Amino acid sequence: MNRMEVVVEYGNDHSSLERLAGMLNRTFVGTDNPVDSVQWELSREDGVIRCQFPLGPGPEDKKNYCDRVGRALAEYTLSDQEPTLLRALFQNRFGLKDEFETDALIAEAVSLLDGEPDVDESWMGRGRERRLQKLTTRFSHYLEDHERLHLDGFMRFRLGDYRAEVQEAAETAIEERLMERQYQEFMTLLKSMVEWQETRTSAVHVLHSGGHAFRLLDEEMRPLDQEAPEIDVQEEQEEESRVVSRLLAASPRQLYIHTPEPESQVIRTIIGIFGDRAAVYPDLPAH
């Protein structure tokens, strides 16, 4: 019987090697072939994992083994190496020192890579399965023609497109975190303005029928006549900025928000700015 030898090299990170060896050994558990009794052997001295596969007479056996090993290596890359790569990017490329913030950004970047969850698999987005399939194919094809795979070198020199995708997710996570920080700082400034400025109107009613449909009424239930100052904003923020600007100009003592969507972003923004002055009601006011 022919034999196929596979050697996976991965430096001197023994704990990572042990995790990988465990994943590889679980790859063939329960399969109906002679490899069930073969173990991946971990050598701490030279940092490699070795295994010999007994091959059957058909050529499909080798491909089957390569596919299984390739998927295990792909799973390991996503679960172990991807967070490590992201951490290195955040700390070395972007200079982050805070471990808590780094962990949060890693989780955010992985979420961006994974994408939206599938309907039938809410625990996992399509992006992860796509990356898993792509990496499985890369590893499997390489193993069909080579007996030795240096995992770190393979990551560096043969998975450039995958590394670029991870880097792009890291950059997006950084940008979104910066935008969120700037937004929170701006919200703090607006809230401070509300606290210190003199009230000009006893009450304002915000009639929100959903989406971007707003009407602002004064305490007599008449249309609010204050004009908002001109603000240069992006199109998707235009309505929110217009409403907030008019409310700031009116500076009401009490703000009554009538909305069927109390959790919408614009309503949460208004409440965040006006704090205790704002009250939310699910129905339109009687008049």
C-alpha positions in Angstrom: 0.0 0.0 0.0 1.3 3.5 -0.9 1.8 6.0 1.8 1.6 9.8 1.8 3.7 11.8 4.3 2.6 15.2 5.4 4.8 17.5 7.5 3.4 20.8 8.9 6.1 23.2 10.1 5.2 26.0 12.4 8.0 27.6 14.3 8.4 27.1 18.1 4.9 28.2 19.3 4.3 24.9 21.2 0.8 25.8 22.4 -0.3 26.7 18.9 1.3 23.5 17.6 -0.6 21.4 20.2 -3.9 23.0 19.2 -3.2 22.4 15.5 -2.2 18.8 16.2 -5.4 18.2 18.1 -7.5 19.6 15.2 -5.6 17.5 12.7 -6.2 14.4 14.8 -9.9 15.1 15.1 -10.1 15.5 11.3 -10.4 11.7 10.6 -12.3 10.6 13.7 -15.2 8.5 12.7 -14.2 8.0 9.1 -14.3 4.6 7.4 -10.7 4.2 6.3 -7.4 2.9 7.7 -6.2 6.4 8.7 -8.4 6.3 11.8 -5.6 4.7 13.7 -2.9 7.1 12.5 -1.9 10.0 14.8 -0.3 13.3 13.9 2.9 13.3 15.8 4.1 16.6 17.3 7.8 17.2 17.6 8.7 20.0 20.0 12.3 19.9 19.1 12.0 21.0 15.5 8.5 22.5 15.6 6.8 20.2 13.2 3.8 17.9 13.1 4.1 14.7 11.0 1.8 12.1 9.8 1.8 9.2 7.3 -1.4 8.3 5.5 -1.9 4.8 4.1 -3.3 5.3 0.6 -5.8 3.0 -1.1 -5.5 2.0 -4.7 -7.7 4.8 -6.1 -6.3 8.3 -6.8 -9.3 9.8 -5.1 -7.9 8.7 -1.7 -5.0 11.2 -1.8 -7.3 14.0 -2.8 -9.8 13.1 0.0 -7.0 13.2 2.6 -5.7 16.4 1.3 -9.1 18.0 1.4 -9.6 16.9 5.0 -6.2 18.1 6.1 -6.7 21.3 4.1 -10.0 22.1 5.8 -8.4 21.5 9.3 -5.6 23.9 8.4 -8.2 26.4 7.1 -10.2 26.1 10.4 -7.0 26.6 12.4 -6.1 29.6 10.3 -9.4 31.3 10.9 -9.7 30.4 14.6 -6.0 30.8 15.6 -4.0 32.7 13.1 -6.5 35.3 12.0 -6.9 36.9 15.4 -3.1 36.8 15.8 -2.6 38.5 12.5 -5.2 41.2 13.4 -3.5 41.8 16.8 -0.2 42.3 15.1 -1.8 44.8 12.6 -3.5 46.8 15.4 -0.4 46.9 17.6 2.4 47.3 15.1 0.8 49.1 12.1 -1.7 51.2 14.1 0.3 51.5 17.3 -2.5 50.4 19.7 -1.3 49.7 23.2 -4.5 49.1 25.1 -5.3 45.3 25.2 -9.0 45.8 25.9 -9.4 48.2 22.9 -7.3 45.8 20.7 -9.5 42.8 21.7 -12.6 44.9 20.8 -11.2 45.9 17.4 -10.2 42.3 16.7 -13.8 41.2 17.3 -15.1 44.0 15.2 -12.7 43.1 12.3 -13.7 39.4 12.4 -17.4 40.5 12.4 -16.7 42.5 9.3 -14.9 39.6 7.6 -17.7 37.2 8.5 -20.4 39.4 7.2 -24.1 39.2 7.8 -25.4 35.9 9.3 -27.2 33.4 7.1 -30.9 32.9 7.7 -30.3 29.2 8.5 -27.0 29.7 10.3 -27.3 32.7 12.5 -24.1 31.9 14.3 -22.0 32.4 11.3 -21.9 34.8 8.4 -21.3 33.9 4.8 -17.9 35.6 4.8 -16.4 33.1 7.1 -17.6 30.1 5.1 -16.3 31.8 1.9 -12.9 32.3 3.5 -12.9 28.8 4.9 -13.6 27.3 1.5 -11.0 29.4 -0.2 -8.3 28.5 2.3 -9.3 24.8 2.2 -8.8 24.8 -1.5 -5.4 26.5 -1.3 -4.1 24.1 1.3 -5.5 21.0 -0.3 -4.1 21.8 -3.8 -0.7 22.5 -2.3 -0.7 19.3 -0.3 -1.5 17.3 -3.4 1.9 18.3 -4.9 4.0 18.7 -1.7 4.8 16.6 1.3 6.0 19.5 3.5 4.1 22.6 4.3 5.6 25.5 6.3 2.5 27.1 7.7 4.0 30.5 8.6 5.7 30.7 5.2 2.6 29.6 3.4 0.6 32.4 5.1 3.2 35.0 4.2 4.0 34.1 0.6 1.0 32.2 -0.8 -2.0 33.8 1.0 -1.3 37.4 0.0 -4.9 38.1 -1.1 -6.2 36.6 2.2 -3.8 38.7 4.3 -4.9 41.8 2.2 -8.5 41.1 3.0 -7.7 40.8 6.8 -5.8 44.1 6.6 -8.7 45.8 4.9 -11.0 44.7 7.7 -8.6 46.0 10.3 -8.4 49.4 8.6 -12.2 49.5 8.3 -12.5 48.7 12.0 -10.1 51.4 12.9 -11.9 54.0 10.7 -15.3 53.0 12.2 -13.9 53.2 15.8 -12.5 56.7 15.0 -15.8 57.9 13.5 -17.6 56.5 16.6 -15.2 58.4 18.9 -15.6 61.6 16.9 -19.4 61.1 17.0 -19.4 60.6 20.8 -17.2 63.7 21.3 -19.6 65.7 19.1 -22.6 64.4 21.1 -20.9 65.5 24.3 -20.4 69.0 22.9 -24.0 69.3 21.8 -25.2 68.0 25.2 -23.1 70.6 27.0 -24.6 73.3 24.8 -28.1 72.2 25.7 -27.2 72.2 29.4 -25.7 75.7 29.4 -27.8 77.6 26.8 -30.9 79.6 27.9 -34.3 77.9 27.2 -36.2 79.8 24.5 -39.3 77.6 24.2 -41.3 76.0 26.9 -42.0 72.8 25.0 -41.5 71.2 21.6 -43.3 68.2 20.2 -41.4 66.0 17.8 -43.8 64.1 15.6 -42.0 61.2 14.0 -44.1 58.9 11.8 -41.2 56.6 11.0 -38.0 56.7 8.9 -37.0 60.3 8.1 -40.5 61.8 8.4 -40.6 64.5 11.1 -42.8 67.4 12.1 -41.8 69.9 14.9 -44.6 71.6 16.8 -44.4 74.2 19.6 -46.3 74.1 22.9 -49.5 75.3 21.1 -49.2 72.5 18.6 -48.3 74.9 15.8 -45.4 74.3 13.4 -42.1 75.4 14.8 -41.0 78.5 13.0 -37.3 78.5 13.9 -35.1 77.9 10.9 -32.1 75.6 11.2 -28.7 77.0 10.5 -27.0 75.7 7.3 -24.8 72.7 8.0 -22.7 70.8 5.4 -23.6 67.2 6.1 -23.6 64.0 4.1 -26.9 63.0 2.5 -27.7 60.1 4.9 -27.2 62.4 7.9 -29.1 65.4 6.4 -32.5 64.8 8.0 -31.1 63.9 11.4 -28.8 67.0 11.4 -31.7 69.3 10.3 -34.0 68.1 13.1 -31.3 68.4 15.7 -30.3 71.8 14.5 -33.9 73.1 14.7 -34.3 71.7 18.2 -31.0 73.3 19.3 -32.2 76.6 17.9 -35.6 76.2 19.7 -33.9 75.2 23.0 -37.0 73.8 24.6 -37.4 73.3 28.3 -39.3 70.1 27.6 -39.1 67.9 24.5 -42.0 65.4 23.8 -41.0 62.8 21.2 -43.9 60.9 19.6 -42.6 58.0 17.6 -43.3 54.3 16.7 -39.6 53.8 16.4 -38.0 54.7 19.8 -34.9 52.7 19.1 -34.1 54.4 15.7 -30.7 56.1 15.5 -32.2 59.6 15.1 -34.4 59.3 18.2 -31.6 57.9 20.2 -29.4 60.8 19.1 -32.0 63.4 20.2 -32.5 61.7 23.6 -28.7 61.5 24.0 -28.4 65.3 23.4 -31.4 66.5 25.4 -31.2 63.9 28.2 -33.8 64.4 31.0 -35.6 67.1 29.0 -36.8 64.5 26.5 -39.7 62.1 27.0 -40.8 59.5 24.5 -44.4 58.6 23.7 -45.7 55.9 21.3 -48.7 57.8 20.2 -49.3 61.1 18.5 -50.6 63.9 20.8 -54.3 64.7 20.9 -55.2 68.0 19.5 
